Structure formats: C-alpha cells, structure tokens
Amino acid sequence: MSGSQCARLGGPLVRQLLDSVDSVLFDCDGVIWRGDQAIPGAARVISLLKQRGKKVFFVTNNSTKTRKMYADKLSSLGFDAAEDEVFGTAFCCAAYLRSECGLRGKVYLVGSDAMRQELEAVGIQAVGVGPDPVSGKQLDWASVPLDPEVQAVVVGFDEHFSYMKLNRAMQYLTQKDCLFVGTNRDTRLPLEGGKAVPGTGCLLQAVETAAQRQAQTVGKPSRFMFECVAQRFGLRPERCLMVGDRLDTDILLGSACGLKTLLTLTGVSTAAEAAAHRDSGSAERRAMVPDYYVESIADLLPALQGEDDPSL
C-alpha cells in the first residue's frame, strides 16, 4: 500500500486496506459523530470492524471529558466501545506526567474538572480548577500566592480562562524546573453551520507568550498520542490505520508515526486541501496528505458487509 496518494477509497481498495491493518484509530468529532449526533453508519462500521477481529480505539484532542465520560457518550450514541479503548488528552496528559516525567507533586491546572479527575486518578493533585477572579492591587499581581508544591503547569481547554489564570501560570513558569505541558494546539473548534469558537491552542499560546517558554504537547499530532495507545496494546504502526477529519492533527499524526491514513470529509478538512498539500512540493505539507479519503466512514460498510469476500 503506497502512502500520500490522496486516493479516493472505494471498490477493491477498501478490502485491501482493511486486510493490511489489525488496528483502527478513530478521531471522534467530525468522524464518528458531529456534536451529539452519530454519523450515519458509523456505529455499524465500528461494530463490524470488531467482528472482523480488528482492534478499535478512539483518540481525541478534546480534554473536557474523562475516558469514562467518552465511553458513556459512545454508548449513548450506539457505539460498541469500552473505556480502555478511549484516549483523550486529559488521560494522555496524566499518563505523560506520571510515566514520562515521573511527576509526584502538584500541578497548576488551566483546564477542566475532567482533567483534574484524570490527573488525580494517577496520584497527581491539581490546583487552580474553576474561576480565578482578579483580586488585590495591580502592583501586587506579580506577587500572587503560589503553592510551593506545584511542579508543573498544565494547559487544556478552560472555559474559566482569565487574566489572573494567565498571570498565575506565568509566575509558576518563571521557576526553571517547573514543567510545562499542554494538551493540544488546536486553535479553532469548528461547529455546525460554519461557526467556530477558540480552541485550546489559543490559551496555550497565551501562556507560552507570557512565560516565554514553549510547552510540550501530548495531543495530536504529537507522537505521544499514538505511543500512549501503542505501548498499552502492543500495536505495530505499519498495521494501524488512523481515521480523521483534520489534516493538521489526525493525518499528520498518522504520517509521523508510520500509520496508514484515511481522511473522512464529514468534518473539517476537504479533499481539495489535501490535494493542494500533495501538489505543493513542500515536505512539511505533504506530511498532511492522507493515503486515502472517503466522503464518510460509512463508505466502508459495503466491504465490511460483503459476503463475497471470505477474508472479511
């Protein structure tokens, strides 16, 4: 199977691709659901993949839910999914701090309560969750009280992001031995009807600018996102397929880790954008070109349901 061709997936190619992989990693929003509605046929695709002996995982940059919350949502939408098949950035961030950094102290968390839960599940206490209104005289802001046990600043999506949170994160990060980790760099979160809202990347860039430091990110396209799954389940990259709707996160992750890649057009990126990257002559842009694309993952159903191919 050749890579970076941006070919439309259909006919015998579907069976060839499925035969070439043991595991399939799905992004969530824009791939298997949009908002609170499942993509038509998506639940059936995942059920049939599992029936055919494929391992299935769900990998998302959204840090506002725990693994259990995602498993519950998947179940409510009709998907066959277990909690240990879900890898969100809240969980992966906790895993990174614990396994890669050996962190045992507290973290100052610019993020959600779900992130706090995932951190505490691995024995890391988080402080800072919730509103942090401006207080004190302006001249005192550089001397805000800090917890001496904090050893890291972690930035995820935070609906309570404020000047004081930005300031407090900056003050912690003036300490050179303070770790700095972000969940992901997505700057915009597309919504239905062409609307969008600022993403975690905006908050992370603000903290990076203030602290004059760059964070280590764990979400897509960081290799750690795949490694987090691969190490737990013994996955072989060349036998994995990454399915996503964003070229700059999902497809770039797959390319960086040696996975086969499939773009679905039910979310953010378009086939025209992928083709433009392919024809650009830029190695950086070509890394965002999928091997294949489909209108929807429901396009896999005919091959999965076919009775004329005993290999499936």
HELIX and SHEET records of a PDB file:
HELIX    1   1 PRO A   12  ASP A   19  1                                   8    
HELIX    2   2 ALA A   42  GLN A   51  1                                  10    
HELIX    3   3 ARG A   67  SER A   76  1                                  10    
HELIX    4   4 GLU A   83  GLU A   85  5                                   3    
HELIX    5   5 THR A   89  ALA A   95  1                                   7    
HELIX    6   6 TYR A   96  GLU A  100  3                                   5    
HELIX    7   7 ASP A  113  ALA A  121  1                                   9    
HELIX    8   8 GLN A  138  SER A  143  5                                   6    
HELIX    9   9 TYR A  163  LEU A  173  1                                  11    
HELIX   10  10 GLU A  192  GLY A  194  5                                   3    
HELIX   11  11 THR A  200  ALA A  211  1                                  12    
HELIX   12  12 ARG A  223  PHE A  233  1                                  11    
HELIX   13  13 PRO A  237  ARG A  239  5                                   3    
HELIX   14  14 LEU A  247  ILE A  251  3                                   5    
HELIX   15  15 LEU A  252  CYS A  257  1                                   6    
HELIX   16  16 ALA A  271  ARG A  278  1                                   8    
HELIX   17  17 ALA A  283  ARG A  286  1                                   4    
HELIX   18  18 ILE A  297  LEU A  300  5                                   4    
HELIX   19  19 LEU A  301  GLN A  305  1                                   5    
SHEET    1   A 7 ALA A   7  ARG A   8  0                                        
SHEET    2   A 7 TYR A 292  VAL A 294  1                                        
SHEET    3   A 7 LYS A 260  THR A 264  1                                        
SHEET    4   A 7 CYS A 240  GLY A 244  1                                        
SHEET    5   A 7 SER A  23  PHE A  26  1                                        
SHEET    6   A 7 LYS A  55  THR A  60  1                                        
SHEET    7   A 7 VAL A  86  GLY A  88  1                                        
SHEET    1   B 2 TRP A  33  ARG A  34  0                                        
SHEET    2   B 2 GLN A  37  ALA A  38 -1                                        
SHEET    1   C 5 ALA A 126  VAL A 127  0                                        
SHEET    2   C 5 LYS A 106  VAL A 110  1                                        
SHEET    3   C 5 VAL A 150  VAL A 155  1                                        
SHEET    4   C 5 LEU A 179  GLY A 182  1                                        
SHEET    5   C 5 GLN A 216  THR A 217  1                                        
SHEET    1   D 2 ARG A 188  PRO A 190  0                                        
SHEET    2   D 2 ALA A 196  PRO A 198 -1                                        
END                                                                             
